[in-house]
Each structure stands twice: as C-alpha cells, then as structure tokens.
Amino acid sequence: MAKSARALSVKKNHRALRATVFGPAHDARTARLSAKLQELAAKPKPETEKAMNVDEGHGEDAEDQPRDNNNEGIGLPAFEATSNTDQ
C-alpha cells in the first residue's frame, strides 16, 4: 500500500530534498533575478520624446464645441416622461 502525503517518512524525504536540491536552486534563481534587477535599476532611464499629433488650423473638432449637458454625456437618447396615472 502506498504512503500518504501525511506519512512521516514522506515528510522527512520532502524536507531533505527541499534542503539539498530545491533550496540551492531557489536561492540561485533569487540571486540571478536580484542581480538582473540591480543592473536594470542602475541604468539611467532612456529619454523618449513624446510626439503629439496636433492638427493645425481647423479648431472645429468636436472637443472644441460646447457640450450639451442634457444627457450628461452618457450617450442615451432623450425621452419624454409621461405620467401613467390613468390606469
């Protein structure tokens, strides 16, 4: 019969593997990632020029027009409220 994950011998073997095999591999990976992050942090930030697309001249875009605040800008059609008290 197989031993369960709660068996003391299985736990002991897992502890030994974690200490001898997986522990050093995990520590080495952490050191590599830390060194890479330190290298990236030490580099100066690359300066990028942000080019804006500006249309010259017209000035009649929808953004330049005054807003109609009746619908609060939600894009729903206007409707007329009627009372339904005749029932």
Phi and psi restraints in degrees (range 20) as a CNS / XPLOR table:
assign (resid 1 and name C) (resid 2 and name N)
       (resid 2 and name CA) (resid 2 and name C) 1.0 -79.0 20.0 2
assign (resid 2 and name N) (resid 2 and name CA)
       (resid 2 and name C) (resid 3 and name N) 1.0 153.9 20.0 2
assign (resid 2 and name C) (resid 3 and name N)
       (resid 3 and name CA) (resid 3 and name C) 1.0 -89.4 20.0 2
assign (resid 3 and name N) (resid 3 and name CA)
       (resid 3 and name C) (resid 4 and name N) 1.0 144.0 20.0 2
assign (resid 3 and name C) (resid 4 and name N)
       (resid 4 and name CA) (resid 4 and name C) 1.0 -80.7 20.0 2
assign (resid 4 and name N) (resid 4 and name CA)
       (resid 4 and name C) (resid 5 and name N) 1.0 171.8 20.0 2
assign (resid 4 and name C) (resid 5 and name N)
       (resid 5 and name CA) (resid 5 and name C) 1.0 -69.4 20.0 2
assign (resid 5 and name N) (resid 5 and name CA)
       (resid 5 and name C) (resid 6 and name N) 1.0 -14.4 20.0 2
assign (resid 5 and name C) (resid 6 and name N)
       (resid 6 and name CA) (resid 6 and name C) 1.0 -91.1 20.0 2
assign (resid 6 and name N) (resid 6 and name CA)
       (resid 6 and name C) (resid 7 and name N) 1.0 -3.6 20.0 2
assign (resid 6 and name C) (resid 7 and name N)
       (resid 7 and name CA) (resid 7 and name C) 1.0 -67.7 20.0 2
assign (resid 7 and name N) (resid 7 and name CA)
       (resid 7 and name C) (resid 8 and name N) 1.0 142.4 20.0 2
assign (resid 7 and name C) (resid 8 and name N)
       (resid 8 and name CA) (resid 8 and name C) 1.0 -63.1 20.0 2
assign (resid 8 and name N) (resid 8 and name CA)
       (resid 8 and name C) (resid 9 and name N) 1.0 -37.1 20.0 2
assign (resid 8 and name C) (resid 9 and name N)
       (resid 9 and name CA) (resid 9 and name C) 1.0 -67.7 20.0 2
assign (resid 9 and name N) (resid 9 and name CA)
       (resid 9 and name C) (resid 10 and name N) 1.0 -36.0 20.0 2
assign (resid 9 and name C) (resid 10 and name N)
       (resid 10 and name CA) (resid 10 and name C) 1.0 -68.0 20.0 2
assign (resid 10 and name N) (resid 10 and name CA)
       (resid 10 and name C) (resid 11 and name N) 1.0 -43.2 20.0 2
assign (resid 10 and name C) (resid 11 and name N)
       (resid 11 and name CA) (resid 11 and name C) 1.0 -62.0 20.0 2
assign (resid 11 and name N) (resid 11 and name CA)
       (resid 11 and name C) (resid 12 and name N) 1.0 -41.1 20.0 2
assign (resid 11 and name C) (resid 12 and name N)
       (resid 12 and name CA) (resid 12 and name C) 1.0 -63.2 20.0 2
assign (resid 12 and name N) (resid 12 and name CA)
       (resid 12 and name C) (resid 13 and name N) 1.0 -44.0 20.0 2
assign (resid 12 and name C) (resid 13 and name N)
       (resid 13 and name CA) (resid 13 and name C) 1.0 -63.8 20.0 2
assign (resid 13 and name N) (resid 13 and name CA)
       (resid 13 and name C) (resid 14 and name N) 1.0 -40.9 20.0 2
assign (resid 13 and name C) (resid 14 and name N)
       (resid 14 and name CA) (resid 14 and name C) 1.0 -64.2 20.0 2
assign (resid 14 and name N) (resid 14 and name CA)
       (resid 14 and name C) (resid 15 and name N) 1.0 -39.8 20.0 2
assign (resid 14 and name C) (resid 15 and name N)
       (resid 15 and name CA) (resid 15 and name C) 1.0 -63.2 20.0 2
assign (resid 15 and name N) (resid 15 and name CA)
       (resid 15 and name C) (resid 16 and name N) 1.0 -42.0 20.0 2
assign (resid 15 and name C) (resid 16 and name N)
       (resid 16 and name CA) (resid 16 and name C) 1.0 -65.3 20.0 2
assign (resid 16 and name N) (resid 16 and name CA)
       (resid 16 and name C) (resid 17 and name N) 1.0 -43.8 20.0 2
assign (resid 16 and name C) (resid 17 and name N)
       (resid 17 and name CA) (resid 17 and name C) 1.0 -63.9 20.0 2
assign (resid 17 and name N) (resid 17 and name CA)
       (resid 17 and name C) (resid 18 and name N) 1.0 -41.4 20.0 2
assign (resid 17 and name C) (resid 18 and name N)
       (resid 18 and name CA) (resid 18 and name C) 1.0 -62.6 20.0 2
assign (resid 18 and name N) (resid 18 and name CA)
       (resid 18 and name C) (resid 19 and name N) 1.0 -38.6 20.0 2
assign (resid 18 and name C) (resid 19 and name N)
       (resid 19 and name CA) (resid 19 and name C) 1.0 -75.8 20.0 2
assign (resid 19 and name N) (resid 19 and name CA)
       (resid 19 and name C) (resid 20 and name N) 1.0 -37.6 20.0 2
assign (resid 19 and name C) (resid 20 and name N)
       (resid 20 and name CA) (resid 20 and name C) 1.0 -97.2 20.0 2
assign (resid 20 and name N) (resid 20 and name CA)
       (resid 20 and name C) (resid 21 and name N) 1.0 -31.8 20.0 2
assign (resid 20 and name C) (resid 21 and name N)
       (resid 21 and name CA) (resid 21 and name C) 1.0 -108.4 20.0 2
assign (resid 21 and name N) (resid 21 and name CA)
       (resid 21 and name C) (resid 22 and name N) 1.0 -60.4 20.0 2
assign (resid 21 and name C) (resid 22 and name N)
       (resid 22 and name CA) (resid 22 and name C) 1.0 -76.8 20.0 2
assign (resid 22 and name N) (resid 22 and name CA)
       (resid 22 and name C) (resid 23 and name N) 1.0 -30.7 20.0 2
assign (resid 22 and name C) (resid 23 and name N)
       (resid 23 and name CA) (resid 23 and name C) 1.0 -61.7 20.0 2
assign (resid 23 and name N) (resid 23 and name CA)
       (resid 23 and name C) (resid 24 and name N) 1.0 -53.8 20.0 2
assign (resid 23 and name C) (resid 24 and name N)
       (resid 24 and name CA) (resid 24 and name C) 1.0 -62.4 20.0 2
assign (resid 24 and name N) (resid 24 and name CA)
       (resid 24 and name C) (resid 25 and name N) 1.0 -36.4 20.0 2
assign (resid 24 and name C) (resid 25 and name N)
       (resid 25 and name CA) (resid 25 and name C) 1.0 -65.0 20.0 2
assign (resid 25 and name N) (resid 25 and name CA)
       (resid 25 and name C) (resid 26 and name N) 1.0 -40.7 20.0 2
assign (resid 25 and name C) (resid 26 and name N)
       (resid 26 and name CA) (resid 26 and name C) 1.0 -65.9 20.0 2
assign (resid 26 and name N) (resid 26 and name CA)
       (resid 26 and name C) (resid 27 and name N) 1.0 -42.8 20.0 2
assign (resid 26 and name C) (resid 27 and name N)
       (resid 27 and name CA) (resid 27 and name C) 1.0 -64.3 20.0 2
assign (resid 27 and name N) (resid 27 and name CA)
       (resid 27 and name C) (resid 28 and name N) 1.0 -39.7 20.0 2
assign (resid 27 and name C) (resid 28 and name N)
       (resid 28 and name CA) (resid 28 and name C) 1.0 -65.5 20.0 2
assign (resid 28 and name N) (resid 28 and name CA)
       (resid 28 and name C) (resid 29 and name N) 1.0 -41.1 20.0 2
assign (resid 28 and name C) (resid 29 and name N)
       (resid 29 and name CA) (resid 29 and name C) 1.0 -64.0 20.0 2
assign (resid 29 and name N) (resid 29 and name CA)
       (resid 29 and name C) (resid 30 and name N) 1.0 -43.1 20.0 2
assign (resid 29 and name C) (resid 30 and name N)
       (resid 30 and name CA) (resid 30 and name C) 1.0 -61.4 20.0 2
assign (resid 30 and name N) (resid 30 and name CA)
       (resid 30 and name C) (resid 31 and name N) 1.0 -40.9 20.0 2
assign (resid 30 and name C) (resid 31 and name N)
       (resid 31 and name CA) (resid 31 and name C) 1.0 -65.1 20.0 2
assign (resid 31 and name N) (resid 31 and name CA)
       (resid 31 and name C) (resid 32 and name N) 1.0 -41.4 20.0 2
assign (resid 31 and name C) (resid 32 and name N)
       (resid 32 and name CA) (resid 32 and name C) 1.0 -63.0 20.0 2
assign (resid 32 and name N) (resid 32 and name CA)
       (resid 32 and name C) (resid 33 and name N) 1.0 -45.4 20.0 2
assign (resid 32 and name C) (resid 33 and name N)
       (resid 33 and name CA) (resid 33 and name C) 1.0 -65.2 20.0 2
assign (resid 33 and name N) (resid 33 and name CA)
       (resid 33 and name C) (resid 34 and name N) 1.0 -39.3 20.0 2
assign (resid 33 and name C) (resid 34 and name N)
       (resid 34 and name CA) (resid 34 and name C) 1.0 -64.2 20.0 2
assign (resid 34 and name N) (resid 34 and name CA)
       (resid 34 and name C) (resid 35 and name N) 1.0 -42.9 20.0 2
assign (resid 34 and name C) (resid 35 and name N)
       (resid 35 and name CA) (resid 35 and name C) 1.0 -63.6 20.0 2
assign (resid 35 and name N) (resid 35 and name CA)
       (resid 35 and name C) (resid 36 and name N) 1.0 -39.9 20.0 2
assign (resid 35 and name C) (resid 36 and name N)
       (resid 36 and name CA) (resid 36 and name C) 1.0 -65.1 20.0 2
assign (resid 36 and name N) (resid 36 and name CA)
       (resid 36 and name C) (resid 37 and name N) 1.0 -41.8 20.0 2
assign (resid 36 and name C) (resid 37 and name N)
       (resid 37 and name CA) (resid 37 and name C) 1.0 -66.4 20.0 2
assign (resid 37 and name N) (resid 37 and name CA)
       (resid 37 and name C) (resid 38 and name N) 1.0 -39.1 20.0 2
assign (resid 37 and name C) (resid 38 and name N)
       (resid 38 and name CA) (resid 38 and name C) 1.0 -63.0 20.0 2
assign (resid 38 and name N) (resid 38 and name CA)
       (resid 38 and name C) (resid 39 and name N) 1.0 -39.7 20.0 2
assign (resid 38 and name C) (resid 39 and name N)
       (resid 39 and name CA) (resid 39 and name C) 1.0 -65.1 20.0 2
assign (resid 39 and name N) (resid 39 and name CA)
       (resid 39 and name C) (resid 40 and name N) 1.0 -42.4 20.0 2
assign (resid 39 and name C) (resid 40 and name N)
       (resid 40 and name CA) (resid 40 and name C) 1.0 -66.8 20.0 2
assign (resid 40 and name N) (resid 40 and name CA)
       (resid 40 and name C) (resid 41 and name N) 1.0 -36.4 20.0 2
assign (resid 40 and name C) (resid 41 and name N)
       (resid 41 and name CA) (resid 41 and name C) 1.0 -70.7 20.0 2
assign (resid 41 and name N) (resid 41 and name CA)
       (resid 41 and name C) (resid 42 and name N) 1.0 -29.3 20.0 2
assign (resid 41 and name C) (resid 42 and name N)
       (resid 42 and name CA) (resid 42 and name C) 1.0 -77.1 20.0 2
assign (resid 42 and name N) (resid 42 and name CA)
       (resid 42 and name C) (resid 43 and name N) 1.0 -23.6 20.0 2
assign (resid 42 and name C) (resid 43 and name N)
       (resid 43 and name CA) (resid 43 and name C) 1.0 -70.6 20.0 2
assign (resid 43 and name N) (resid 43 and name CA)
       (resid 43 and name C) (resid 44 and name N) 1.0 145.1 20.0 2
assign (resid 43 and name C) (resid 44 and name N)
       (resid 44 and name CA) (resid 44 and name C) 1.0 -71.9 20.0 2
assign (resid 44 and name N) (resid 44 and name CA)
       (resid 44 and name C) (resid 45 and name N) 1.0 150.9 20.0 2
assign (resid 44 and name C) (resid 45 and name N)
       (resid 45 and name CA) (resid 45 and name C) 1.0 -68.4 20.0 2
assign (resid 45 and name N) (resid 45 and name CA)
       (resid 45 and name C) (resid 46 and name N) 1.0 134.7 20.0 2
assign (resid 45 and name C) (resid 46 and name N)
       (resid 46 and name CA) (resid 46 and name C) 1.0 -72.5 20.0 2
assign (resid 46 and name N) (resid 46 and name CA)
       (resid 46 and name C) (resid 47 and name N) 1.0 132.3 20.0 2
assign (resid 46 and name C) (resid 47 and name N)
       (resid 47 and name CA) (resid 47 and name C) 1.0 -88.3 20.0 2
assign (resid 47 and name N) (resid 47 and name CA)
       (resid 47 and name C) (resid 48 and name N) 1.0 124.2 20.0 2
assign (resid 47 and name C) (resid 48 and name N)
       (resid 48 and name CA) (resid 48 and name C) 1.0 -112.6 20.0 2
assign (resid 48 and name N) (resid 48 and name CA)
       (resid 48 and name C) (resid 49 and name N) 1.0 137.2 20.0 2
assign (resid 48 and name C) (resid 49 and name N)
       (resid 49 and name CA) (resid 49 and name C) 1.0 -86.0 20.0 2
assign (resid 49 and name N) (resid 49 and name CA)
       (resid 49 and name C) (resid 50 and name N) 1.0 127.6 20.0 2
assign (resid 49 and name C) (resid 50 and name N)
       (resid 50 and name CA) (resid 50 and name C) 1.0 -94.0 20.0 2
assign (resid 50 and name N) (resid 50 and name CA)
       (resid 50 and name C) (resid 51 and name N) 1.0 110.9 20.0 2
assign (resid 50 and name C) (resid 51 and name N)
       (resid 51 and name CA) (resid 51 and name C) 1.0 -90.1 20.0 2
assign (resid 51 and name N) (resid 51 and name CA)
       (resid 51 and name C) (resid 52 and name N) 1.0 131.7 20.0 2
assign (resid 51 and name C) (resid 52 and name N)
       (resid 52 and name CA) (resid 52 and name C) 1.0 -101.7 20.0 2
assign (resid 52 and name N) (resid 52 and name CA)
       (resid 52 and name C) (resid 53 and name N) 1.0 135.9 20.0 2
assign (resid 52 and name C) (resid 53 and name N)
       (resid 53 and name CA) (resid 53 and name C) 1.0 -87.8 20.0 2
assign (resid 53 and name N) (resid 53 and name CA)
       (resid 53 and name C) (resid 54 and name N) 1.0 103.2 20.0 2
assign (resid 53 and name C) (resid 54 and name N)
       (resid 54 and name CA) (resid 54 and name C) 1.0 -117.0 20.0 2
assign (resid 54 and name N) (resid 54 and name CA)
       (resid 54 and name C) (resid 55 and name N) 1.0 123.1 20.0 2
assign (resid 54 and name C) (resid 55 and name N)
       (resid 55 and name CA) (resid 55 and name C) 1.0 -81.7 20.0 2
assign (resid 55 and name N) (resid 55 and name CA)
       (resid 55 and name C) (resid 56 and name N) 1.0 127.2 20.0 2
assign (resid 55 and name C) (resid 56 and name N)
       (resid 56 and name CA) (resid 56 and name C) 1.0 -89.2 20.0 2
assign (resid 56 and name N) (resid 56 and name CA)
       (resid 56 and name C) (resid 57 and name N) 1.0 144.0 20.0 2
assign (resid 56 and name C) (resid 57 and name N)
       (resid 57 and name CA) (resid 57 and name C) 1.0 101.2 20.0 2
assign (resid 57 and name N) (resid 57 and name CA)
       (resid 57 and name C) (resid 58 and name N) 1.0 -70.0 20.0 2
assign (resid 57 and name C) (resid 58 and name N)
       (resid 58 and name CA) (resid 58 and name C) 1.0 -58.2 20.0 2
assign (resid 58 and name N) (resid 58 and name CA)
       (resid 58 and name C) (resid 59 and name N) 1.0 -62.8 20.0 2
assign (resid 58 and name C) (resid 59 and name N)
       (resid 59 and name CA) (resid 59 and name C) 1.0 70.8 20.0 2
assign (resid 59 and name N) (resid 59 and name CA)
       (resid 59 and name C) (resid 60 and name N) 1.0 12.3 20.0 2
assign (resid 59 and name C) (resid 60 and name N)
       (resid 60 and name CA) (resid 60 and name C) 1.0 -109.9 20.0 2
assign (resid 60 and name N) (resid 60 and name CA)
       (resid 60 and name C) (resid 61 and name N) 1.0 31.6 20.0 2
assign (resid 60 and name C) (resid 61 and name N)
       (resid 61 and name CA) (resid 61 and name C) 1.0 -71.7 20.0 2
assign (resid 61 and name N) (resid 61 and name CA)
       (resid 61 and name C) (resid 62 and name N) 1.0 165.4 20.0 2
assign (resid 61 and name C) (resid 62 and name N)
       (resid 62 and name CA) (resid 62 and name C) 1.0 -63.8 20.0 2
assign (resid 62 and name N) (resid 62 and name CA)
       (resid 62 and name C) (resid 63 and name N) 1.0 -27.8 20.0 2
assign (resid 62 and name C) (resid 63 and name N)
       (resid 63 and name CA) (resid 63 and name C) 1.0 -71.9 20.0 2
assign (resid 63 and name N) (resid 63 and name CA)
       (resid 63 and name C) (resid 64 and name N) 1.0 -24.0 20.0 2
assign (resid 63 and name C) (resid 64 and name N)
       (resid 64 and name CA) (resid 64 and name C) 1.0 -84.1 20.0 2
assign (resid 64 and name N) (resid 64 and name CA)
       (resid 64 and name C) (resid 65 and name N) 1.0 -15.3 20.0 2
assign (resid 64 and name C) (resid 65 and name N)
       (resid 65 and name CA) (resid 65 and name C) 1.0 -81.5 20.0 2
assign (resid 65 and name N) (resid 65 and name CA)
       (resid 65 and name C) (resid 66 and name N) 1.0 149.3 20.0 2
assign (resid 65 and name C) (resid 66 and name N)
       (resid 66 and name CA) (resid 66 and name C) 1.0 -67.0 20.0 2
assign (resid 66 and name N) (resid 66 and name CA)
       (resid 66 and name C) (resid 67 and name N) 1.0 145.8 20.0 2
assign (resid 66 and name C) (resid 67 and name N)
       (resid 67 and name CA) (resid 67 and name C) 1.0 -83.8 20.0 2
assign (resid 67 and name N) (resid 67 and name CA)
       (resid 67 and name C) (resid 68 and name N) 1.0 144.9 20.0 2
assign (resid 67 and name C) (resid 68 and name N)
       (resid 68 and name CA) (resid 68 and name C) 1.0 -90.9 20.0 2
assign (resid 68 and name N) (resid 68 and name CA)
       (resid 68 and name C) (resid 69 and name N) 1.0 114.2 20.0 2
assign (resid 68 and name C) (resid 69 and name N)
       (resid 69 and name CA) (resid 69 and name C) 1.0 -90.8 20.0 2
assign (resid 69 and name N) (resid 69 and name CA)
       (resid 69 and name C) (resid 70 and name N) 1.0 10.8 20.0 2
assign (resid 69 and name C) (resid 70 and name N)
       (resid 70 and name CA) (resid 70 and name C) 1.0 -64.8 20.0 2
assign (resid 70 and name N) (resid 70 and name CA)
       (resid 70 and name C) (resid 71 and name N) 1.0 -40.5 20.0 2
assign (resid 70 and name C) (resid 71 and name N)
       (resid 71 and name CA) (resid 71 and name C) 1.0 -98.9 20.0 2
assign (resid 71 and name N) (resid 71 and name CA)
       (resid 71 and name C) (resid 72 and name N) 1.0 5.8 20.0 2
assign (resid 71 and name C) (resid 72 and name N)
       (resid 72 and name CA) (resid 72 and name C) 1.0 58.4 20.0 2
assign (resid 72 and name N) (resid 72 and name CA)
       (resid 72 and name C) (resid 73 and name N) 1.0 22.6 20.0 2
assign (resid 72 and name C) (resid 73 and name N)
       (resid 73 and name CA) (resid 73 and name C) 1.0 71.6 20.0 2
assign (resid 73 and name N) (resid 73 and name CA)
       (resid 73 and name C) (resid 74 and name N) 1.0 21.3 20.0 2
assign (resid 73 and name C) (resid 74 and name N)
       (resid 74 and name CA) (resid 74 and name C) 1.0 -94.4 20.0 2
assign (resid 74 and name N) (resid 74 and name CA)
       (resid 74 and name C) (resid 75 and name N) 1.0 -5.8 20.0 2
assign (resid 74 and name C) (resid 75 and name N)
       (resid 75 and name CA) (resid 75 and name C) 1.0 79.6 20.0 2
assign (resid 75 and name N) (resid 75 and name CA)
       (resid 75 and name C) (resid 76 and name N) 1.0 18.6 20.0 2
assign (resid 75 and name C) (resid 76 and name N)
       (resid 76 and name CA) (resid 76 and name C) 1.0 -95.1 20.0 2
assign (resid 76 and name N) (resid 76 and name CA)
       (resid 76 and name C) (resid 77 and name N) 1.0 145.9 20.0 2
assign (resid 76 and name C) (resid 77 and name N)
       (resid 77 and name CA) (resid 77 and name C) 1.0 -70.3 20.0 2
assign (resid 77 and name N) (resid 77 and name CA)
       (resid 77 and name C) (resid 78 and name N) 1.0 149.3 20.0 2
assign (resid 77 and name C) (resid 78 and name N)
       (resid 78 and name CA) (resid 78 and name C) 1.0 -75.8 20.0 2
assign (resid 78 and name N) (resid 78 and name CA)
       (resid 78 and name C) (resid 79 and name N) 1.0 145.8 20.0 2
assign (resid 78 and name C) (resid 79 and name N)
       (resid 79 and name CA) (resid 79 and name C) 1.0 -137.3 20.0 2
assign (resid 79 and name N) (resid 79 and name CA)
       (resid 79 and name C) (resid 80 and name N) 1.0 156.8 20.0 2
assign (resid 79 and name C) (resid 80 and name N)
       (resid 80 and name CA) (resid 80 and name C) 1.0 -96.6 20.0 2
assign (resid 80 and name N) (resid 80 and name CA)
       (resid 80 and name C) (resid 81 and name N) 1.0 133.7 20.0 2
assign (resid 80 and name C) (resid 81 and name N)
       (resid 81 and name CA) (resid 81 and name C) 1.0 -84.5 20.0 2
assign (resid 81 and name N) (resid 81 and name CA)
       (resid 81 and name C) (resid 82 and name N) 1.0 128.4 20.0 2
assign (resid 81 and name C) (resid 82 and name N)
       (resid 82 and name CA) (resid 82 and name C) 1.0 -119.8 20.0 2
assign (resid 82 and name N) (resid 82 and name CA)
       (resid 82 and name C) (resid 83 and name N) 1.0 149.6 20.0 2
assign (resid 82 and name C) (resid 83 and name N)
       (resid 83 and name CA) (resid 83 and name C) 1.0 -90.1 20.0 2
assign (resid 83 and name N) (resid 83 and name CA)
       (resid 83 and name C) (resid 84 and name N) 1.0 139.6 20.0 2
assign (resid 83 and name C) (resid 84 and name N)
       (resid 84 and name CA) (resid 84 and name C) 1.0 -111.1 20.0 2
assign (resid 84 and name N) (resid 84 and name CA)
       (resid 84 and name C) (resid 85 and name N) 1.0 48.3 20.0 2
assign (resid 84 and name C) (resid 85 and name N)
       (resid 85 and name CA) (resid 85 and name C) 1.0 -91.9 20.0 2
assign (resid 85 and name N) (resid 85 and name CA)
       (resid 85 and name C) (resid 86 and name N) 1.0 1.1 20.0 2
assign (resid 85 and name C) (resid 86 and name N)
       (resid 86 and name CA) (resid 86 and name C) 1.0 -81.5 20.0 2
assign (resid 86 and name N) (resid 86 and name CA)
       (resid 86 and name C) (resid 87 and name N) 1.0 3.2 20.0 2
